[in-house]
Amino acid sequence: MLPCSSQENSLFNVLACYAKLAPDVSYCQGMNFFAGMILIGVDFDEVVAFAILVQLMSDQGGFRNMYTNSLQMLYSLADEV
Protein backbone atom coordinates (compact mmCIF):
# COMPACT_ATOMS: atom_id res chain seq x y z
CA MET A 1 0.00 0.00 0.00
CA LEU A 2 1.29 3.47 -0.89
CA PRO A 3 1.78 5.99 1.91
CA CYS A 4 -0.71 8.85 2.09
CA SER A 5 0.40 12.33 1.18
CA SER A 6 0.10 15.09 3.73
CA GLN A 7 -2.77 16.52 1.67
CA GLU A 8 -4.65 13.21 1.85
CA ASN A 9 -4.02 13.14 5.60
CA SER A 10 -5.44 16.66 5.87
CA LEU A 11 -8.58 15.61 4.02
CA PHE A 12 -8.96 12.54 6.24
CA ASN A 13 -8.44 14.61 9.40
CA VAL A 14 -11.05 17.22 8.46
CA LEU A 15 -13.65 14.61 7.48
CA ALA A 16 -12.97 12.40 10.52
CA CYS A 17 -13.34 15.37 12.87
CA TYR A 18 -16.60 16.38 11.23
CA ALA A 19 -17.91 12.79 11.49
CA LYS A 20 -17.19 12.85 15.23
CA LEU A 21 -18.80 16.27 15.63
CA ALA A 22 -21.97 15.32 13.73
CA PRO A 23 -22.62 11.57 14.17
CA ASP A 24 -26.09 11.94 12.64
CA VAL A 25 -24.44 12.96 9.37
CA SER A 26 -21.07 11.22 9.89
CA TYR A 27 -19.41 10.83 6.48
CA CYS A 28 -21.28 10.44 3.23
CA GLN A 29 -19.76 9.68 -0.13
CA GLY A 30 -19.05 12.90 -1.95
CA MET A 31 -18.20 14.98 1.11
CA ASN A 32 -14.54 14.49 0.20
CA PHE A 33 -14.97 16.70 -2.89
CA PHE A 34 -16.62 19.39 -0.79
CA ALA A 35 -13.98 19.27 1.96
CA GLY A 36 -11.17 18.95 -0.59
CA MET A 37 -12.14 22.17 -2.33
CA ILE A 38 -12.23 23.95 1.01
CA LEU A 39 -8.76 22.63 1.86
CA ILE A 40 -7.37 23.81 -1.46
CA GLY A 41 -8.88 27.25 -0.89
CA VAL A 42 -7.25 27.63 2.54
CA ASP A 43 -3.87 26.17 1.50
CA PHE A 44 -4.48 22.95 3.47
CA ASP A 45 -4.93 24.61 6.85
CA GLU A 46 -6.95 21.87 8.57
CA VAL A 47 -8.27 24.04 11.40
CA VAL A 48 -9.60 26.72 9.07
CA ALA A 49 -10.99 24.12 6.65
CA PHE A 50 -12.79 22.33 9.49
CA ALA A 51 -14.28 25.61 10.76
CA ILE A 52 -15.54 26.47 7.26
CA LEU A 53 -16.97 22.96 6.76
CA VAL A 54 -18.81 23.18 10.09
CA GLN A 55 -20.31 26.54 9.11
CA LEU A 56 -21.36 25.38 5.66
CA MET A 57 -22.88 22.20 7.09
CA SER A 58 -24.78 24.15 9.74
CA ASP A 59 -28.42 25.15 9.41
CA GLN A 60 -27.27 28.56 8.20
CA GLY A 61 -25.06 27.09 5.47
CA GLY A 62 -27.73 24.61 4.45
CA PHE A 63 -25.49 21.88 3.03
CA ARG A 64 -26.17 19.56 5.98
CA ASN A 65 -29.66 18.88 4.63
CA MET A 66 -28.16 17.25 1.54
CA TYR A 67 -26.52 14.57 3.69
CA THR A 68 -29.28 13.78 6.22
CA ASN A 69 -32.55 11.84 5.95
CA SER A 70 -31.12 9.16 3.65
CA LEU A 71 -29.84 11.79 1.20
CA GLN A 72 -33.40 12.73 0.15
CA MET A 73 -32.52 16.34 -0.69
CA LEU A 74 -29.51 15.27 -2.74
CA TYR A 75 -31.62 12.81 -4.71
CA SER A 76 -34.32 15.43 -5.28
CA LEU A 77 -31.70 17.83 -6.67
CA ALA A 78 -30.48 15.09 -9.03
CA ASP A 79 -34.05 14.48 -10.21
CA GLU A 80 -34.37 18.13 -11.24
CA VAL A 81 -31.41 17.93 -13.63
DANORJO-V666319 format. One record per backbone hydrogen bond with DSSP energy under -1.0 kcal/mol. NH is the residue of the N-H (numbers start at 0). CO is the residue of the C=O. Records with the same first field share a line. If there is no record, write none. Layout:
# DANORJO-V666319
NH: CO / CO
This chain:
# DANORJO-V666319
8: 4
9: 5
10: 6
11: 7
12: 8
13: 9
14: 10
15: 11
16: 12
17: 13
18: 14
19: 15
20: 16
21: 17
24: 21
25: 21
30: 27
33: 29
34: 30
35: 31
36: 32
37: 33
38: 34
39: 35
40: 36
41: 37
42: 39
43: 38
48: 44
49: 45
50: 46
51: 47
52: 48
53: 49
54: 50
55: 51
56: 52
61: 57
62: 55
65: 62
66: 63
71: 68
74: 70
75: 71
76: 72
77: 73
78: 74
